[in-house]
Structure formats: C-alpha cells, structure tokens
Amino acid sequence: MQILFVKSQEKNLDRNSINTIIGVIDKRDSNCLSEIERAKTDFKFKEIFYDIEPEGYLDSDSKRHHPYLKELLKEKQIDFFYSTEVEFSLFRVGNEVESYPAVTNCYYKASNELLNLKYGHNFTKQIERTADSLYVISRIEIPFQYPNEVDNYCMIYPSATDFLDQKRQIQIDFFTIFNFPKGFLKSVDQKDFFAQTNFIIKRDSKISDITIEIKFTNPENKKFSDSIINQLRTFIENANWKAAVSSGVLVNSKFDINFYN
C-alpha cells in the first residue's frame, strides 16, 4: 500500500510539473508562471540583475562585492536591484485536502536566468565571482579575518585531516614537542596554563605579528611565562602553515588559537 501511494504521488507530481527557465515548477503555481511571463516582457525593455537573499544564515560580508558588481553590470548596461521578496525553499499553497509546492522570487529568478540565456551559461555567477575577486584585490594588503572573510572550508594547516580538525591538530602538534620548564608546579585536576595567541599568516605562508597572552592556574608559575611563550612562538613560526584564499586569491589572514594543557 505504501509503495502504491508513493508511486501515485510521483505520477501526480509529473502530471502537474512544468519546465520553465527557472527550473521545474508545479503548473498550479499560477502566480509563479505569471511572474515568469512578466519578467520576459520586461526584459525586452530593461535588463536587470536582482540580488536574491538566500534563506538561512547570511555572512556579514556577503555583499562586500556589490560596489564592484554594480560597475561590471553597468558596463553592459544592466541595472542592479535587490529582490523585495523573502526566499523560502519549502513553501506550499493549498488546503488540508490538496496542496502543491510554490516557488518564491519567480520574477527575479526569471530575470537573472534571462541574463544567463543572453550573455552565456552561468553569467550571473561568474560576474559575481569576478566582482568579489576585484574586491579582494582592492584590499590585498589588509589582513582578512579567518575563517569568516576567506573561502569556505579554507585550510591553513595542511597537517590536519579536514577544516574542522585544524585547531585540534595544532594543539596536538604543539604539545607533542612541548616541555614544562624545570620546577614548574603542575596541577592535578586543572589546566596548568591558558595561552591566547593570534598572528598573521601572510600570502607567502610566512608568519608575522605574533601576540601571546598567558595565564596560569598557579600564580607561582608566572615566572615561567617567558619560557612557555618562547616555545609557543617557536612552534608558530616554524609550523607548516598555508596562506588563506579569498575568492580564489591568496591573502594575508588573521588567525587566533588558544593553547591549554
């Protein structure tokens, strides 16, 4: 019975599906269909690129490239506007008896797809990537904050197995070679020290601007600050770092990590 129900649903979806320039939609979504047709009509008189804000979390610097994007579009006499609608990936219209999936931002998506049809496949994505690269190059000497301002899942510590494993592996590698100074008073059930470090990984993968602040559980261990800081500094300066990448461009990046035993 369950298999028959699923097959019935699939047939119903096929029967109600229609292919459009923005993809397959339900033909009962008359609002979306009319918006697509309106976009086609308007496109004959005015070409516009619409920024559609995606559903979910948005990075604070996601629009950093917009000034450059507007200039690139202007060269092709294409205007730039923001969508006035909210994007929803799961949106249904109907009642308890029957409902169908509806699509948001149909007018704006259709307008962007018409640009792709005229100027080439993936035109809108490519011009956004070019604009973002121009933004990065324009401030190439200013360090980017890692990981928020660089490419997603950008690896700066190749010894780690994956992006999320980086800081754990850095900790392991440091404490593998770390030596407590002679006379250091160790705690039985607490961390002995907590060191906050931050530094810049430069475009050539070298390190600069190292700052280290250290706190001890036992105040009597403060006299060993220089010894531990020197070990941390030596490790940071000689570890196998890799320059971060933002929009495909090698950049200087600010990185911070805490060390505690």
C-alpha positions in Angstrom: 0.0 0.0 0.0 2.8 2.4 0.9 4.6 1.7 -2.4 1.4 2.3 -4.4 0.9 5.6 -2.5 4.4 6.8 -3.3 4.1 5.9 -6.9 0.7 7.7 -7.1 2.4 10.8 -5.6 5.2 10.6 -8.2 2.8 10.3 -11.1 0.8 13.3 -9.7 3.9 15.4 -9.4 4.9 14.5 -13.0 1.4 15.4 -14.2 1.5 18.7 -12.5 5.1 19.6 -13.3 6.2 22.0 -16.0 9.6 23.0 -17.1 10.4 26.8 -17.1 13.6 28.9 -17.4 13.9 28.8 -13.6 13.5 25.0 -13.5 10.7 22.6 -12.9 7.7 24.1 -11.0 4.1 23.0 -10.3 1.8 24.3 -13.1 -0.8 25.0 -10.5 1.5 27.8 -9.2 -0.2 30.4 -11.4 1.5 33.2 -9.6 5.0 32.0 -10.4 4.0 31.3 -14.0 2.6 34.8 -14.5 5.7 36.4 -12.9 8.0 34.5 -15.3 6.0 35.8 -18.2 6.1 39.3 -16.8 9.9 39.1 -16.5 10.2 38.0 -20.1 8.1 41.0 -21.2 10.1 43.5 -19.0 13.4 42.0 -20.2 12.7 43.2 -23.7 12.9 46.8 -22.5 15.2 46.7 -19.4 17.9 44.2 -18.3 18.2 43.9 -14.5 20.3 41.7 -12.3 18.4 41.0 -9.0 20.2 40.1 -5.8 18.1 37.5 -4.0 18.9 37.0 -0.4 19.1 33.3 0.3 17.1 31.6 3.0 19.0 30.9 6.3 22.2 32.4 7.7 23.9 35.1 5.7 27.6 36.1 6.3 28.0 39.7 7.4 30.4 40.3 4.4 28.3 38.5 1.8 27.6 41.8 0.0 31.1 43.1 0.1 31.5 42.8 -3.7 28.3 44.7 -4.6 30.0 48.0 -5.5 32.2 46.2 -8.0 29.4 44.1 -9.3 27.3 47.2 -10.0 30.2 48.7 -12.0 30.7 45.5 -14.0 26.9 45.3 -14.8 26.9 49.0 -15.7 29.4 48.3 -18.4 26.9 46.0 -20.0 24.1 48.5 -19.4 22.5 46.1 -16.9 20.9 47.6 -13.8 21.2 46.2 -10.3 18.4 45.9 -7.7 17.6 43.9 -4.6 14.7 41.4 -4.5 11.8 42.6 -2.4 10.7 39.1 -1.6 11.9 36.6 1.1 13.3 33.4 -0.3 11.7 30.1 1.0 12.9 26.7 -0.2 10.0 24.9 1.4 6.7 26.7 0.6 3.3 25.1 -0.1 0.0 26.5 -1.2 -3.4 24.9 -0.8 -5.5 23.4 1.9 -5.8 20.2 4.0 -7.1 18.2 1.1 -4.6 19.2 -1.6 -1.5 21.4 -1.7 1.4 22.0 -4.0 4.9 23.4 -3.8 5.1 27.1 -4.7 8.2 29.0 -5.7 9.2 32.4 -4.4 11.1 35.1 -6.2 9.9 33.8 -9.6 10.1 37.2 -11.3 13.6 38.0 -10.0 14.9 34.5 -10.7 13.5 34.6 -14.2 15.1 38.0 -14.9 18.5 36.6 -13.8 18.1 33.5 -15.9 17.3 35.6 -19.0 20.6 37.3 -18.4 22.3 33.9 -18.4 20.5 33.0 -21.7 21.6 36.2 -23.4 25.2 36.5 -22.0 26.1 32.9 -21.5 25.7 30.0 -19.2 26.4 30.9 -15.5 26.9 34.6 -16.5 25.4 35.8 -13.2 27.5 33.6 -11.0 30.7 34.3 -13.0 30.2 38.1 -12.8 29.6 37.9 -9.1 32.8 35.9 -8.7 34.8 38.4 -10.8 33.4 41.3 -8.7 34.4 39.6 -5.4 37.9 38.9 -6.8 38.2 42.6 -7.6 37.1 43.5 -4.0 39.7 41.2 -2.6 42.5 42.6 -4.8 41.5 46.1 -3.9 42.4 45.5 -0.2 45.0 42.8 -0.7 47.4 44.3 1.9 44.8 44.3 4.7 44.6 41.0 6.5 41.3 39.1 6.2 39.8 37.6 9.3 40.0 33.8 9.3 37.7 31.9 8.7 34.8 34.4 8.2 36.4 36.5 5.4 38.0 33.8 3.3 36.7 31.0 1.2 34.5 28.4 2.9 36.5 25.5 4.4 39.8 27.1 3.5 42.6 25.0 5.0 45.6 26.9 6.6 47.1 23.9 8.5 47.7 21.1 6.0 48.8 18.7 8.7 45.1 18.4 9.8 42.8 15.9 8.1 40.0 18.4 7.5 38.8 22.0 8.1 37.1 21.4 11.5 40.1 19.3 12.7 42.7 22.1 12.3 42.8 23.6 15.7 42.8 20.2 17.4 45.7 19.1 15.3 47.6 22.3 16.0 47.2 21.6 19.8 48.4 18.0 19.4 51.4 19.0 17.4 52.5 21.7 19.9 52.1 19.6 23.0 54.0 16.7 21.3 57.1 18.8 21.4 56.3 21.0 24.5 58.4 20.7 27.6 57.5 22.1 31.0 60.2 24.2 32.5 62.2 22.7 35.3 60.5 23.5 38.6 57.0 24.1 37.1 54.3 23.3 39.6 51.7 21.1 37.8 48.0 20.9 38.8 46.4 17.5 39.4 42.8 18.3 38.3 43.1 21.6 36.5 44.7 23.1 33.4 48.2 24.4 34.2 48.1 27.4 31.8 45.9 29.0 29.2 47.6 30.9 26.3 45.8 33.1 23.8 47.7 33.6 20.6 47.0 35.4 17.4 49.1 36.1 14.4 49.0 36.8 10.6 49.6 34.1 8.0 50.9 36.0 5.1 50.3 35.4 1.4 53.7 33.7 1.2 52.7 31.4 4.1 55.1 33.1 6.5 54.1 34.3 9.9 54.1 37.8 11.4 52.6 39.9 14.2 52.5 37.2 16.8 51.0 38.2 20.1 50.7 35.8 23.1 49.0 36.3 26.4 49.3 33.6 29.1 47.5 32.9 32.4 48.5 30.3 35.0 46.3 28.3 37.4 49.0 28.5 40.0 50.3 32.1 40.3 53.7 30.8 41.3 54.2 29.6 37.7 54.2 33.1 36.3 58.0 33.1 36.5 57.9 30.6 33.6 56.0 32.9 31.3 58.9 33.7 29.0 59.9 30.0 28.7 56.5 28.9 27.6 55.9 31.9 25.4 59.2 31.3 23.6 58.1 27.7 22.9 54.8 28.8 21.6 56.5 31.5 19.4 59.0 29.0 18.0 56.2 26.5 17.2 54.1 29.1 15.5 57.0 30.5 13.5 58.1 27.0 12.2 54.8 25.2 11.8 53.6 24.2 8.3 51.1 26.9 7.5 49.4 27.6 4.2 48.2 31.0 3.1 44.4 31.5 3.1 42.4 32.1 0.0 39.6 34.6 -0.5 37.6 34.5 -3.8 40.4 32.4 -5.2 43.1 35.0 -4.3 46.0 34.3 -1.8 45.6 36.8 1.1 47.1 37.7 4.4 44.8 36.4 7.2 44.4 36.9 10.9 44.3 33.6 12.9 43.8 33.0 16.6 44.1 29.9 18.7 44.2 29.1 22.4 46.6 26.6 23.9 45.9 24.8 27.2 47.3 21.6 28.5 
